[in-house]
Amino acid sequence: MVPPNLRPKPVDYAFDLDRALTSVVGVRADVPDDAFTAGALGVKRRGHGVVFGERGLVLTIGYLVLEAETVWLRTHDGRNVQGHPLAFDQETGFGLVQPLAPLHLPALPLGDSSQLAVGARVIVAGLGGKDNAVAGQVLARQEFAGYWEYALDAAMFIMPAHPDWGGAAVIDENGALAGIASLQIEHGGEETRDNINLAVPVDILKPRLDDLVRYGRVQAPARPWLGIYVAEVGDRLVVAGLAERGPASGADIESGDLLIAVNGERPRNLAEAWRKIWALGPAGVVAPLLIERDGRIFEVKIKSADRLQFMRAPLLH
């Protein structure tokens, strides 16, 4: 649980804090051993989600429910309700779960995350009411790139960090859902390091929501995916590994190689590298990469793919 000094106090908010926090549920997902993401993400995944909007769906972070065979939602009063993993959105990182029985919980409205400037007060909440919620503030709004071919234009960085962050709800001062916590990262220098949460803002969900509910994915050409893990080390882009059975798994790329250029253009950072790959065209396009290994520079061409084609589709209940 969260230390008492970090918990939100109802008197500090104009909305009904206790009621809002009952919208947060626990998420438990079981994934088959042979699932594509089983090795990287595990087969028993635990985290949180939040009931939102008029449809009564649960919004969570997608890695919790990706390729899930079964999903269970746990409410604040101890009930367990089975859920269906309705959608995973590769571009935003969100996941949607459809409860298969009424949750009888209030739904949070979607807020306007674009209005959350640096210094704005927020609550990061997991299942468990005030005892499992952190009263924090937005430390930064800036670009973020993940090594797994992922980037956000204006991620929210929140401090202090929630100790059990995966899928936790980010609630603004109006009692609306502003984002979903995804990661915990270190912030600061060598002498003063603090943990902060990275959260995905809900504004990027809004134009995609109807497609995700209706089809399980956005009805647009999929981004090209290579299955290559790249870390930003200083001003260098270093290959950290390859996804097993991914498009790049048979290419002449090794851990420790440097990514120098995409389609002849040198990226300034990791986010720009991913965007240059995505700009080549839809999934299936060939991505020409310039690679450096032991002082030798050479080109590798990888035929990209739709990442979701490698994943298990949700079972219909």
C-alpha positions as CSV (number, residue, x, y, z in Angstrom):
1,M,0.0,0.0,0.0
2,V,0.9,3.7,-0.3
3,P,2.6,5.4,2.7
4,P,0.0,7.5,4.6
5,N,1.8,10.8,3.9
6,L,1.4,10.3,0.1
7,R,-2.3,9.5,0.1
8,P,-4.9,12.0,-1.1
9,K,-7.2,13.6,1.4
10,P,-10.9,14.1,0.5
11,V,-10.9,17.7,1.9
12,D,-8.4,18.7,-0.8
13,Y,-10.7,17.9,-3.7
14,A,-14.0,19.4,-4.9
15,F,-15.3,16.0,-6.2
16,D,-16.3,12.9,-4.2
17,L,-12.9,11.3,-3.9
18,D,-14.0,8.0,-2.3
19,R,-16.7,7.5,-5.0
20,A,-14.2,8.2,-7.8
21,L,-11.7,5.7,-6.5
22,T,-14.3,2.9,-6.5
23,S,-14.1,3.2,-10.3
24,V,-10.6,1.6,-10.2
25,V,-10.5,-2.2,-10.5
26,G,-7.8,-4.8,-10.2
27,V,-6.9,-6.6,-13.5
28,R,-5.7,-10.2,-13.5
29,A,-4.8,-11.8,-16.8
30,D,-3.5,-15.2,-17.7
31,V,-1.6,-15.7,-20.9
32,P,-0.8,-19.1,-22.6
33,D,2.8,-20.3,-22.3
34,D,3.2,-20.3,-26.0
35,A,2.0,-16.7,-26.6
36,F,4.3,-14.5,-28.5
37,T,4.7,-12.1,-25.6
38,A,4.9,-14.7,-22.8
39,G,8.7,-14.6,-22.5
40,A,8.9,-10.8,-22.4
41,L,5.8,-10.0,-20.4
42,G,5.1,-13.2,-18.4
43,V,2.0,-15.4,-18.4
44,K,0.4,-14.1,-15.1
45,R,0.0,-10.4,-15.3
46,R,-1.5,-8.2,-12.5
47,G,-2.3,-4.5,-12.4
48,H,-5.2,-2.1,-12.5
49,G,-7.8,-0.6,-14.8
50,V,-10.6,2.0,-14.5
51,V,-14.3,2.0,-15.5
52,F,-14.8,5.0,-17.8
53,G,-17.2,6.7,-20.1
54,E,-20.8,5.8,-21.0
55,R,-20.1,2.2,-22.2
56,G,-18.9,1.0,-18.8
57,L,-15.7,-0.5,-20.3
58,V,-12.4,-0.8,-18.4
59,L,-9.4,1.1,-19.7
60,T,-6.0,-0.3,-18.7
61,I,-2.4,-0.4,-20.0
62,G,-2.3,-2.8,-22.9
63,Y,0.6,-5.0,-21.9
64,L,-1.5,-6.4,-19.0
65,V,-4.1,-8.0,-21.4
66,L,-2.2,-8.5,-24.6
67,E,-2.8,-12.1,-25.7
68,A,-4.7,-12.9,-22.5
69,E,-6.7,-16.1,-22.5
70,T,-8.7,-15.1,-19.4
71,V,-9.1,-11.7,-17.7
72,W,-10.7,-11.1,-14.2
73,L,-11.7,-7.8,-12.8
74,R,-11.7,-7.3,-9.0
75,T,-13.8,-4.5,-7.5
76,H,-13.2,-2.4,-4.3
77,D,-15.8,-4.5,-2.4
78,G,-14.1,-7.8,-3.3
79,R,-16.2,-9.0,-6.2
80,N,-14.6,-10.8,-9.1
81,V,-16.1,-10.4,-12.6
82,Q,-14.7,-12.0,-15.7
83,G,-13.7,-9.7,-18.6
84,H,-13.1,-10.0,-22.3
85,P,-9.9,-8.4,-23.7
86,L,-11.7,-6.3,-26.2
87,A,-8.8,-4.4,-27.8
88,F,-5.1,-3.6,-27.7
89,D,-3.9,-0.5,-29.4
90,Q,-0.3,-0.8,-30.4
91,E,0.2,2.9,-31.2
92,T,-1.1,4.3,-27.9
93,G,-0.4,1.3,-25.6
94,F,-3.9,1.2,-24.2
95,G,-6.0,-1.9,-23.6
96,L,-9.8,-2.2,-23.3
97,V,-11.6,-4.8,-21.3
98,Q,-15.3,-5.6,-21.6
99,P,-16.8,-6.8,-18.3
100,L,-19.0,-9.9,-18.9
101,A,-21.3,-9.0,-16.1
102,P,-22.4,-5.7,-14.6
103,L,-19.7,-4.2,-12.3
104,H,-22.2,-1.8,-10.7
105,L,-19.5,0.8,-10.3
106,P,-19.4,4.5,-11.2
107,A,-17.6,5.4,-14.5
108,L,-15.1,8.2,-14.6
109,P,-15.6,10.7,-17.5
110,L,-12.7,11.1,-19.9
111,G,-10.8,14.3,-19.0
112,D,-8.8,16.7,-21.1
113,S,-5.3,15.6,-20.6
114,S,-3.9,18.4,-22.9
115,Q,-4.8,20.8,-20.1
116,L,-2.6,19.1,-17.5
117,A,0.5,21.4,-17.5
118,V,3.6,21.0,-15.4
119,G,2.6,21.4,-11.8
120,A,-1.0,20.2,-12.2
121,R,-2.2,18.1,-9.3
122,V,-3.3,14.5,-10.1
123,I,-4.1,11.3,-8.2
124,V,-2.5,8.0,-9.3
125,A,-4.8,5.3,-8.1
126,G,-4.8,1.5,-8.0
127,L,-7.4,-0.8,-6.5
128,G,-7.9,-0.2,-2.8
129,G,-9.3,3.4,-2.4
130,K,-7.3,6.1,-0.7
131,D,-4.9,3.5,0.9
132,N,-3.6,2.6,-2.6
133,A,-3.6,6.1,-4.2
134,V,-0.9,8.7,-4.5
135,A,-1.5,12.5,-4.5
136,G,1.1,13.8,-6.9
137,Q,1.7,16.4,-9.6
138,V,2.8,16.5,-13.2
139,L,6.5,16.9,-13.3
140,A,6.9,17.1,-17.1
141,R,5.0,16.8,-20.4
142,Q,7.4,15.7,-23.1
143,E,8.2,13.2,-25.8
144,F,9.0,9.6,-24.8
145,A,10.4,6.7,-26.8
146,G,10.4,3.1,-25.7
147,Y,12.9,0.5,-26.9
148,W,10.1,-1.7,-28.1
149,E,9.2,0.5,-31.1
150,Y,6.9,2.9,-29.2
151,A,6.7,6.7,-28.9
152,L,4.5,9.3,-27.4
153,D,4.5,13.0,-28.3
154,A,3.5,14.3,-24.9
155,A,3.7,11.7,-22.2
156,M,2.9,12.7,-18.6
157,F,5.6,12.2,-16.0
158,I,4.2,12.2,-12.5
159,M,5.9,12.5,-9.1
160,P,5.9,10.8,-6.6
161,A,5.6,7.4,-8.2
162,H,2.9,4.9,-7.4
163,P,4.6,1.7,-6.1
164,D,2.1,-0.6,-8.0
165,W,1.7,1.5,-11.2
166,G,0.7,-0.8,-14.0
167,G,-2.7,0.3,-15.3
168,A,-3.3,2.7,-12.4
169,A,-5.7,5.6,-13.1
170,V,-4.5,9.2,-13.4
171,I,-7.3,11.4,-12.1
172,D,-7.3,15.2,-12.5
173,E,-8.6,17.8,-10.1
174,N,-12.1,17.6,-11.6
175,G,-12.4,13.9,-10.9
176,A,-12.0,12.9,-14.6
177,L,-9.7,10.3,-16.0
178,A,-6.6,12.0,-17.5
179,G,-4.4,9.0,-18.2
180,I,-3.2,5.5,-17.4
181,A,0.1,4.8,-15.7
182,S,2.4,2.6,-17.7
183,L,6.0,2.6,-16.3
184,Q,8.1,3.6,-13.3
185,I,11.4,5.3,-14.3
186,E,14.2,7.0,-12.4
187,H,14.6,10.7,-12.5
188,G,17.4,13.0,-11.3
189,G,21.2,12.9,-11.0
190,E,23.5,10.4,-9.4
191,E,23.1,11.9,-5.9
192,T,19.3,12.6,-6.0
193,R,17.4,9.9,-7.8
194,D,13.6,9.6,-7.5
195,N,11.1,7.3,-9.0
196,I,8.4,8.8,-11.2
197,N,5.5,7.3,-13.2
198,L,5.1,7.7,-16.9
199,A,1.4,7.8,-17.9
200,V,-0.3,7.7,-21.3
201,P,-2.7,10.6,-21.8
202,V,-6.3,9.8,-22.6
203,D,-6.6,12.5,-25.3
204,I,-4.8,10.2,-27.8
205,L,-7.5,7.5,-27.1
206,K,-10.5,9.6,-28.0
207,P,-10.2,9.6,-31.8
208,R,-9.5,5.9,-31.8
209,L,-12.0,4.7,-29.2
210,D,-15.0,3.9,-31.5
211,D,-12.8,1.7,-33.8
212,L,-11.3,-0.1,-30.9
213,V,-14.7,-0.9,-29.4
214,R,-16.2,-2.0,-32.7
215,Y,-13.3,-3.8,-34.3
216,G,-10.7,-4.4,-31.6
217,R,-8.2,-2.2,-33.5
218,V,-8.1,1.1,-35.4
219,Q,-9.3,0.7,-39.0
220,A,-6.2,2.1,-40.6
221,P,-3.1,0.6,-42.2
222,A,-0.9,-0.9,-39.4
223,R,2.4,0.7,-38.6
224,P,5.5,-1.3,-39.8
225,W,7.0,-3.3,-37.0
226,L,10.5,-4.8,-37.2
227,G,10.9,-6.6,-33.9
228,I,14.1,-4.8,-32.9
229,Y,14.8,-3.5,-29.5
230,V,16.9,-0.3,-29.4
231,A,18.2,1.7,-26.4
232,E,19.3,5.3,-26.4
233,V,22.8,5.4,-24.8
234,G,24.0,9.0,-24.7
235,D,23.8,10.1,-28.4
236,R,24.0,6.6,-29.7
237,L,21.2,4.1,-30.6
238,V,22.3,0.7,-29.5
239,V,20.6,-2.5,-30.5
240,A,19.6,-4.3,-27.3
241,G,18.1,-7.4,-28.8
242,L,15.6,-8.8,-31.3
243,A,12.1,-10.2,-30.8
244,E,12.1,-13.9,-31.1
245,R,10.4,-14.9,-34.4
246,G,10.0,-11.2,-35.3
247,P,10.7,-9.8,-38.7
248,A,14.3,-8.8,-37.8
249,S,15.1,-12.2,-36.2
250,G,16.7,-13.5,-39.4
251,A,18.5,-10.3,-40.4
252,D,22.2,-9.6,-39.9
253,I,21.7,-7.5,-36.7
254,E,23.2,-8.3,-33.3
255,S,23.0,-7.0,-29.8
256,G,25.5,-4.2,-29.5
257,D,25.2,-3.0,-33.1
258,L,24.6,0.7,-33.6
259,L,21.7,2.0,-35.6
260,I,23.1,4.8,-37.7
261,A,20.4,5.6,-40.3
262,V,16.9,4.8,-41.5
263,N,16.4,5.0,-45.3
264,G,19.6,7.0,-45.6
265,E,18.7,9.6,-42.9
266,R,20.4,9.7,-39.5
267,P,17.9,10.1,-36.6
268,R,18.7,12.5,-33.8
269,N,17.2,10.3,-31.1
270,L,15.2,7.1,-30.6
271,A,11.8,8.6,-31.1
272,E,12.9,10.0,-34.5
273,A,14.3,6.6,-35.5
274,W,10.9,5.0,-34.9
275,R,9.0,7.8,-36.7
276,K,11.3,7.5,-39.7
277,I,10.5,3.8,-39.9
278,W,6.8,4.4,-39.5
279,A,7.0,7.0,-42.3
280,L,8.2,4.5,-44.8
281,G,4.7,3.2,-45.3
282,P,2.3,0.6,-43.9
283,A,3.2,-2.8,-42.4
284,G,4.9,-4.9,-45.1
285,V,7.2,-2.1,-46.3
286,V,10.9,-2.8,-46.4
287,A,13.0,-0.8,-44.0
288,P,16.6,0.0,-45.0
289,L,18.7,0.4,-41.9
290,L,22.4,1.4,-41.7
291,I,24.1,-0.6,-39.1
292,E,27.6,-0.2,-37.5
293,R,29.5,-3.1,-36.0
294,D,33.1,-3.0,-34.8
295,G,33.7,0.1,-37.0
296,R,32.2,-1.5,-40.1
297,I,29.1,0.2,-41.6
298,F,26.6,-1.8,-43.7
299,E,23.0,-1.8,-44.8
300,V,20.4,-4.3,-43.6
301,K,16.9,-4.4,-45.2
302,I,14.1,-5.8,-43.1
303,K,10.6,-6.5,-44.4
304,S,8.3,-5.1,-41.7
305,A,5.1,-6.7,-40.5
306,D,1.9,-6.0,-38.6
307,R,2.8,-6.7,-35.0
308,L,-0.7,-7.9,-34.1
309,Q,-0.5,-10.6,-36.7
310,F,2.0,-12.3,-34.4
311,M,-0.3,-12.2,-31.4
312,R,-3.0,-14.5,-30.2
313,A,-6.5,-13.1,-30.9
314,P,-8.8,-12.9,-27.8
315,L,-11.1,-15.8,-27.3
316,L,-14.8,-14.9,-27.7
317,H,-16.9,-15.6,-24.6
